[in-house]
Amino acid sequence: MVMLMILGCSHVAMAQKHKHTDQESTSLAIFSDDYDDDSTKSTPKSPNDKGPGCLFALEIGANAANYYFSQPGYNYDNTFTVAGRFGGVLDIALSRHLFLEPGLFAVVNGTNLTYNNYIPEHVYVYSGELPINILYKLGNARGNRFFFGLGGFLGYNFAGSNSNTTSSIYPTDIKVGTNKNDFIAPLDYGVGANVGYQLKNGLFFRARYQLGLANLSPDNSNNSKITSTSVGLQAGYFFRHAEGQRTMAMGQ
């Protein structure tokens, strides 16, 4: 009877250990004291405790963008247009709370433009963007956490279109280039801010704002100016870097 009780207790303890290790191996923790918010507590080791690390996430969402036009003697009326944004980010841990986050995105920017009271133009500009942010994450990687950050971006406009086929001002194929007859210059850059909420299972949500600092007008001879701005709501998912060790952890 005593032997059966010992074997039973041992079996329960092993099952709890495997369950705990299984949960650890699928978390987003990368530091040994990410198990709780008190780093002075004694915490167990797991296959996820590799020190500073890097996670990859895919991210998709809505992008509300606008271009502001300024040119002496001309009247422009611009409003936001809504399209999409898709890409990925690397979440590089500098400490338990500070993260460096570069990314690469395919973006549809644009504007609803009325030029000197002509027919409105519904312009879309197709771009690639390289944002880089410094994030501060509250809480602990073993739980849900808020985050906020600041950074900048580098963008490249490679094509455009005008959905108003009756337009007499701009063609349906928007020209991107540095010639003064082009619609918009290719190179953009600026600053940004974002805030979001990250779940412990890897899912996260982000609101962001970007302000372009470059003059995107191809014609600088008449003090014309074009600047970009955008806001967005996005959702993403972090792929856990220790997922591949889950089976190994359960078998230990």
Secondary structure by P-SEA (a helix, b strand, c coil): caaaaaaaaaaaaaaaaaaaaaaaaacccccccccccccccbbbbcccccccbbbbbbbbbcccbbbbbbbccbbbbbbbbbbccccccccccccccbbbbbbccbbbbbbbcccccccccbbbbbbbbbbbbbbbbcccccccccccccccbbbbbccbbbcccccccccccccccccccccccccccccccccccccccccccccbbbbbccccccccccbbbbbbbbccccccccccccccaaaaaaac
